[in-house]
Amino acid sequence: MEQVSIRAWGNSQGIRITKDIMDELGLAVSDVLDVETSKDTIILRKAFRHKTFEERLADYDNEISVADFEWGEPLGKEIL
């Protein structure tokens, strides 16, 4: 477990995150984090970010997968 200190940062307060933690979590300067609190705990999570078209294209492996989904029996006035 690592400890950090809360420091004054202009009119706000802040903590510094070590490079090791940044690298481990794949964080970069200016990344946005979601903050959640629970009792005496502060939870920081990487905010969801949509991939750009270029990032999606780079991940594409020339395969298209089609998956059938079983919706179950009709329950109302579904059109079949």
N, CA, C and O atoms as a GROMACS GRO file, in nm:
protein
  320
    1MET      N    1   0.084  -0.118   0.000
    1MET     CA    2   0.000   0.000   0.000
    1MET      C    3   0.088   0.123   0.000
    1MET      O    4   0.189   0.130   0.070
    2GLU      N    5   0.049   0.219  -0.079
    2GLU     CA    6   0.124   0.343  -0.092
    2GLU      C    7   0.047   0.454  -0.022
    2GLU      O    8  -0.076   0.454  -0.020
    3GLN      N    9   0.118   0.550   0.035
    3GLN     CA   10   0.053   0.663   0.099
    3GLN      C   11   0.086   0.791   0.024
    3GLN      O   12   0.195   0.806  -0.030
    4VAL      N   13  -0.011   0.882   0.021
    4VAL     CA   14   0.009   1.012  -0.041
    4VAL      C   15  -0.041   1.119   0.056
    4VAL      O   16  -0.117   1.089   0.148
    5SER      N   17   0.002   1.242   0.034
    5SER     CA   18  -0.041   1.355   0.117
    5SER      C   19  -0.130   1.446   0.036
    5SER      O   20  -0.111   1.461  -0.085
    6ILE      N   21  -0.226   1.506   0.101
    6ILE     CA   22  -0.310   1.606   0.037
    6ILE      C   23  -0.234   1.738   0.044
    6ILE      O   24  -0.189   1.778   0.151
    7ARG      N   25  -0.220   1.804  -0.069
    7ARG     CA   26  -0.145   1.930  -0.077
    7ARG      C   27  -0.232   2.039  -0.136
    7ARG      O   28  -0.325   2.013  -0.213
    8ALA      N   29  -0.200   2.162  -0.100
    8ALA     CA   30  -0.268   2.277  -0.159
    8ALA      C   31  -0.227   2.287  -0.306
    8ALA      O   32  -0.112   2.265  -0.341
    9TRP      N   33  -0.325   2.320  -0.391
    9TRP     CA   34  -0.300   2.333  -0.533
    9TRP      C   35  -0.386   2.450  -0.581
    9TRP      O   36  -0.500   2.430  -0.623
   10GLY      N   37  -0.333   2.568  -0.574
   10GLY     CA   38  -0.412   2.689  -0.601
   10GLY      C   39  -0.518   2.704  -0.494
   10GLY      O   40  -0.487   2.701  -0.375
   11ASN      N   41  -0.643   2.720  -0.535
   11ASN     CA   42  -0.753   2.729  -0.440
   11ASN      C   43  -0.814   2.593  -0.408
   11ASN      O   44  -0.915   2.584  -0.339
   12SER      N   45  -0.753   2.485  -0.459
   12SER     CA   46  -0.803   2.350  -0.438
   12SER      C   47  -0.699   2.268  -0.364
   12SER      O   48  -0.595   2.320  -0.323
   13GLN      N   49  -0.728   2.140  -0.346
   13GLN     CA   50  -0.633   2.046  -0.288
   13GLN      C   51  -0.616   1.932  -0.386
   13GLN      O   52  -0.704   1.904  -0.468
   14GLY      N   53  -0.502   1.866  -0.378
   14GLY     CA   54  -0.478   1.756  -0.471
   14GLY      C   55  -0.382   1.655  -0.414
   14GLY      O   56  -0.314   1.680  -0.314
   15ILE      N   57  -0.376   1.541  -0.479
   15ILE     CA   58  -0.276   1.439  -0.446
   15ILE      C   59  -0.199   1.409  -0.574
   15ILE      O   60  -0.249   1.434  -0.684
   16ARG      N   61  -0.081   1.357  -0.560
   16ARG     CA   62  -0.001   1.316  -0.677
   16ARG      C   63  -0.006   1.165  -0.688
   16ARG      O   64   0.000   1.093  -0.588
   17ILE      N   65  -0.017   1.119  -0.811
   17ILE     CA   66  -0.019   0.975  -0.838
   17ILE      C   67   0.115   0.939  -0.900
   17ILE      O   68   0.159   1.001  -0.997
   18THR      N   69   0.180   0.838  -0.844
   18THR     CA   70   0.314   0.801  -0.892
   18THR      C   71   0.310   0.747  -1.034
   18THR      O   72   0.207   0.698  -1.082
   19LYS      N   73   0.424   0.756  -1.101
   19LYS     CA   74   0.436   0.706  -1.237
   19LYS      C   75   0.407   0.557  -1.243
   19LYS      O   76   0.345   0.511  -1.339
   20ASP      N   77   0.449   0.481  -1.142
   20ASP     CA   78   0.423   0.336  -1.140
   20ASP      C   79   0.273   0.308  -1.146
   20ASP      O   80   0.229   0.220  -1.221
   21ILE      N   81   0.195   0.380  -1.068
   21ILE     CA   82   0.050   0.360  -1.068
   21ILE      C   83  -0.010   0.406  -1.200
   21ILE      O   84  -0.097   0.340  -1.255
   22MET      N   85   0.038   0.519  -1.252
   22MET     CA   86  -0.010   0.568  -1.381
   22MET      C   87   0.013   0.463  -1.490
   22MET      O   88  -0.076   0.435  -1.570
   23ASP      N   89   0.133   0.406  -1.493
   23ASP     CA   90   0.167   0.306  -1.593
   23ASP      C   91   0.083   0.179  -1.574
   23ASP      O   92   0.034   0.122  -1.671
   24GLU      N   93   0.068   0.135  -1.450
   24GLU     CA   94  -0.006   0.013  -1.420
   24GLU      C   95  -0.152   0.023  -1.466
   24GLU      O   96  -0.209  -0.075  -1.514
   25LEU      N   97  -0.211   0.142  -1.451
   25LEU     CA   98  -0.351   0.161  -1.486
   25LEU      C   99  -0.371   0.219  -1.625
   25LEU      O  100  -0.484   0.238  -1.669
   26GLY      N  101  -0.261   0.246  -1.695
   26GLY     CA  102  -0.272   0.302  -1.829
   26GLY      C  103  -0.327   0.444  -1.829
   26GLY      O  104  -0.401   0.482  -1.920
   27LEU      N  105  -0.292   0.522  -1.727
   27LEU     CA  106  -0.339   0.660  -1.717
   27LEU      C  107  -0.238   0.755  -1.778
   27LEU      O  108  -0.119   0.724  -1.786
   28ALA      N  109  -0.287   0.870  -1.821
   28ALA     CA  110  -0.199   0.973  -1.875
   28ALA      C  111  -0.244   1.108  -1.820
   28ALA      O  112  -0.357   1.122  -1.773
   29VAL      N  113  -0.155   1.206  -1.824
   29VAL     CA  114  -0.189   1.340  -1.780
   29VAL      C  115  -0.311   1.388  -1.859
   29VAL      O  116  -0.318   1.367  -1.980
   30SER      N  117  -0.404   1.451  -1.793
   30SER     CA  118  -0.528   1.504  -1.849
   30SER      C  119  -0.637   1.399  -1.868
   30SER      O  120  -0.745   1.433  -1.916
   31ASP      N  121  -0.612   1.272  -1.834
   31ASP     CA  122  -0.720   1.173  -1.837
   31ASP      C  123  -0.827   1.215  -1.736
   31ASP      O  124  -0.799   1.281  -1.637
   32VAL      N  125  -0.950   1.176  -1.764
   32VAL     CA  126  -1.062   1.207  -1.676
   32VAL      C  127  -1.091   1.085  -1.589
   32VAL      O  128  -1.096   0.973  -1.638
   33LEU      N  129  -1.110   1.109  -1.460
   33LEU     CA  130  -1.142   1.002  -1.366
   33LEU      C  131  -1.278   1.028  -1.304
   33LEU      O  132  -1.314   1.142  -1.276
   34ASP      N  133  -1.356   0.920  -1.283
   34ASP     CA  134  -1.479   0.930  -1.207
   34ASP      C  135  -1.444   0.915  -1.060
   34ASP      O  136  -1.360   0.832  -1.024
   35VAL      N  137  -1.507   0.995  -0.973
   35VAL     CA  138  -1.479   0.991  -0.829
   35VAL      C  139  -1.604   0.945  -0.757
   35VAL      O  140  -1.714   0.994  -0.782
   36GLU      N  141  -1.585   0.849  -0.667
   36GLU     CA  142  -1.694   0.797  -0.585
   36GLU      C  143  -1.645   0.794  -0.441
   36GLU      O  144  -1.528   0.763  -0.416
   37THR      N  145  -1.732   0.825  -0.347
   37THR     CA  146  -1.695   0.816  -0.207
   37THR      C  147  -1.789   0.721  -0.135
   37THR      O  148  -1.907   0.711  -0.169
   38SER      N  149  -1.736   0.652  -0.037
   38SER     CA  150  -1.814   0.560   0.044
   38SER      C  151  -1.751   0.554   0.182
   38SER      O  152  -1.641   0.502   0.200
   39LYS      N  153  -1.822   0.609   0.280
   39LYS     CA  154  -1.773   0.617   0.417
   39LYS      C  155  -1.636   0.685   0.418
   39LYS      O  156  -1.629   0.804   0.386
   40ASP      N  157  -1.529   0.616   0.452
   40ASP     CA  158  -1.396   0.678   0.458
   40ASP      C  159  -1.309   0.640   0.338
   40ASP      O  160  -1.186   0.637   0.349
   41THR      N  161  -1.372   0.611   0.223
   41THR     CA  162  -1.301   0.564   0.106
   41THR      C  163  -1.327   0.656  -0.013
   41THR      O  164  -1.441   0.696  -0.037
   42ILE      N  165  -1.222   0.686  -0.087
   42ILE     CA  166  -1.234   0.759  -0.214
   42ILE      C  167  -1.196   0.661  -0.324
   42ILE      O  168  -1.089   0.600  -0.319
   43ILE      N  169  -1.283   0.645  -0.422
   43ILE     CA  170  -1.260   0.552  -0.532
   43ILE      C  171  -1.246   0.633  -0.661
   43ILE      O  172  -1.335   0.711  -0.696
   44LEU      N  173  -1.134   0.616  -0.731
   44LEU     CA  174  -1.109   0.681  -0.859
   44LEU      C  175  -1.113   0.574  -0.968
   44LEU      O  176  -1.047   0.471  -0.956
   45ARG      N  177  -1.190   0.599  -1.073
   45ARG     CA  178  -1.198   0.506  -1.186
   45ARG      C  179  -1.178   0.583  -1.316
   45ARG      O  180  -1.220   0.698  -1.328
   46LYS      N  181  -1.113   0.517  -1.413
   46LYS     CA  182  -1.102   0.578  -1.544
   46LYS      C  183  -1.242   0.595  -1.599
   46LYS      O  184  -1.323   0.502  -1.596
   47ALA      N  185  -1.271   0.714  -1.649
   47ALA     CA  186  -1.402   0.741  -1.707
   47ALA      C  187  -1.414   0.668  -1.839
   47ALA      O  188  -1.316   0.649  -1.910
   48PHE      N  189  -1.537   0.625  -1.872
   48PHE     CA  190  -1.561   0.558  -1.999
   48PHE      C  191  -1.533   0.656  -2.112
   48PHE      O  192  -1.574   0.772  -2.107
   49ARG      N  193  -1.465   0.609  -2.213
   49ARG     CA  194  -1.435   0.692  -2.328
   49ARG      C  195  -1.463   0.611  -2.454
   49ARG      O  196  -1.413   0.500  -2.471
   50HIS      N  197  -1.544   0.668  -2.542
   50HIS     CA  198  -1.572   0.603  -2.669
   50HIS      C  199  -1.445   0.601  -2.752
   50HIS      O  200  -1.367   0.696  -2.752
   51LYS      N  201  -1.424   0.491  -2.824
   51LYS     CA  202  -1.311   0.484  -2.915
   51LYS      C  203  -1.340   0.568  -3.038
   51LYS      O  204  -1.455   0.580  -3.082
   52THR      N  205  -1.235   0.626  -3.093
   52THR     CA  206  -1.250   0.700  -3.218
   52THR      C  207  -1.264   0.599  -3.333
   52THR      O  208  -1.236   0.480  -3.316
   53PHE      N  209  -1.307   0.648  -3.447
   53PHE     CA  210  -1.318   0.562  -3.564
   53PHE      C  211  -1.182   0.500  -3.596
   53PHE      O  212  -1.173   0.381  -3.629
   54GLU      N  213  -1.078   0.580  -3.587
   54GLU     CA  214  -0.943   0.531  -3.617
   54GLU      C  215  -0.902   0.420  -3.521
   54GLU      O  216  -0.841   0.322  -3.562
   55GLU      N  217  -0.936   0.434  -3.391
   55GLU     CA  218  -0.903   0.330  -3.293
   55GLU      C  219  -0.980   0.202  -3.322
   55GLU      O  220  -0.926   0.092  -3.312
   56ARG      N  221  -1.108   0.217  -3.358
   56ARG     CA  222  -1.188   0.100  -3.391
   56ARG      C  223  -1.134   0.030  -3.516
   56ARG      O  224  -1.127  -0.092  -3.522
   57LEU      N  225  -1.095   0.109  -3.615
   57LEU     CA  226  -1.041   0.054  -3.737
   57LEU      C  227  -0.910  -0.021  -3.710
   57LEU      O  228  -0.886  -0.126  -3.768
   58ALA      N  229  -0.827   0.035  -3.623
   58ALA     CA  230  -0.700  -0.030  -3.588
   58ALA      C  231  -0.724  -0.164  -3.517
   58ALA      O  232  -0.643  -0.255  -3.530
   59ASP      N  233  -0.834  -0.176  -3.442
   59ASP     CA  234  -0.866  -0.300  -3.371
   59ASP      C  235  -0.932  -0.405  -3.461
   59ASP      O  236  -0.938  -0.522  -3.425
   60TYR      N  237  -0.981  -0.364  -3.579
   60TYR     CA  238  -1.053  -0.453  -3.669
   60TYR      C  239  -0.959  -0.559  -3.726
   60TYR      O  240  -0.850  -0.527  -3.774
   61ASP      N  241  -1.002  -0.685  -3.721
   61ASP     CA  242  -0.917  -0.795  -3.767
   61ASP      C  243  -0.973  -0.864  -3.892
   61ASP      O  244  -0.944  -0.981  -3.916
   62ASN      N  245  -1.053  -0.793  -3.972
   62ASN     CA  246  -1.111  -0.844  -4.096
   62ASN      C  247  -1.208  -0.959  -4.076
   62ASN      O  248  -1.234  -1.034  -4.170
   63GLU      N  249  -1.261  -0.976  -3.956
   63GLU     CA  250  -1.359  -1.080  -3.930
   63GLU      C  251  -1.486  -1.017  -3.878
   63GLU      O  252  -1.484  -0.928  -3.793
   64ILE      N  253  -1.597  -1.066  -3.929
   64ILE     CA  254  -1.728  -1.019  -3.883
   64ILE      C  255  -1.793  -1.136  -3.810
   64ILE      O  256  -1.805  -1.245  -3.866
   65SER      N  257  -1.835  -1.113  -3.689
   65SER     CA  258  -1.901  -1.220  -3.615
   65SER      C  259  -2.049  -1.185  -3.602
   65SER      O  260  -2.087  -1.073  -3.570
   66VAL      N  261  -2.131  -1.285  -3.627
   66VAL     CA  262  -2.275  -1.270  -3.613
   66VAL      C  263  -2.318  -1.367  -3.504
   66VAL      O  264  -2.290  -1.486  -3.511
   67ALA      N  265  -2.386  -1.316  -3.405
   67ALA     CA  266  -2.429  -1.401  -3.295
   67ALA      C  267  -2.582  -1.403  -3.290
   67ALA      O  268  -2.646  -1.299  -3.292
   68ASP      N  269  -2.638  -1.522  -3.283
   68ASP     CA  270  -2.782  -1.535  -3.263
   68ASP      C  271  -2.811  -1.516  -3.116
   68ASP      O  272  -2.734  -1.556  -3.030
   69PHE      N  273  -2.925  -1.454  -3.090
   69PHE     CA  274  -2.963  -1.430  -2.951
   69PHE      C  275  -3.099  -1.490  -2.929
   69PHE      O  276  -3.192  -1.464  -3.006
   70GLU      N  277  -3.115  -1.570  -2.825
   70GLU     CA  278  -3.241  -1.632  -2.791
   70GLU      C  279  -3.319  -1.537  -2.700
   70GLU      O  280  -3.281  -1.516  -2.585
   71TRP      N  281  -3.427  -1.482  -2.750
   71TRP     CA  282  -3.506  -1.386  -2.674
   71TRP      C  283  -3.610  -1.454  -2.585
   71TRP      O  284  -3.671  -1.388  -2.501
   72GLY      N  285  -3.630  -1.583  -2.601
   72GLY     CA  286  -3.731  -1.654  -2.523
   72GLY      C  287  -3.865  -1.652  -2.592
   72GLY      O  288  -3.877  -1.604  -2.705
   73GLU      N  289  -3.966  -1.703  -2.525
   73GLU     CA  290  -4.101  -1.709  -2.580
   73GLU      C  291  -4.164  -1.570  -2.581
   73GLU      O  292  -4.135  -1.489  -2.494
   74PRO      N  293  -4.252  -1.542  -2.681
   74PRO     CA  294  -4.322  -1.415  -2.682
   74PRO      C  295  -4.407  -1.397  -2.555
   74PRO      O  296  -4.468  -1.492  -2.507
   75LEU      N  297  -4.409  -1.277  -2.503
   75LEU     CA  298  -4.483  -1.251  -2.379
   75LEU      C  299  -4.604  -1.161  -2.400
   75LEU      O  300  -4.690  -1.152  -2.311
   76GLY      N  301  -4.613  -1.096  -2.513
   76GLY     CA  302  -4.721  -1.002  -2.534
   76GLY      C  303  -4.767  -1.005  -2.678
   76GLY      O  304  -4.794  -1.112  -2.732
   77LYS      N  305  -4.776  -0.889  -2.739
   77LYS     CA  306  -4.826  -0.876  -2.875
   77LYS      C  307  -4.711  -0.853  -2.973
   77LYS      O  308  -4.721  -0.769  -3.063
   78GLU      N  309  -4.603  -0.928  -2.956
   78GLU     CA  310  -4.491  -0.914  -3.047
   78GLU      C  311  -4.531  -0.957  -3.188
   78GLU      O  312  -4.610  -1.049  -3.205
   79ILE      N  313  -4.476  -0.890  -3.285
   79ILE     CA  314  -4.500  -0.928  -3.424
   79ILE      C  315  -4.395  -1.029  -3.462
   79ILE      O  316  -4.275  -1.004  -3.448
   80LEU      N  317  -4.439  -1.144  -3.510
   80LEU     CA  318  -4.344  -1.250  -3.545
   80LEU      C  319  -4.319  -1.254  -3.692
   80LEU      O  320  -4.241  -1.338  -3.739
   0.00000   0.00000   0.00000
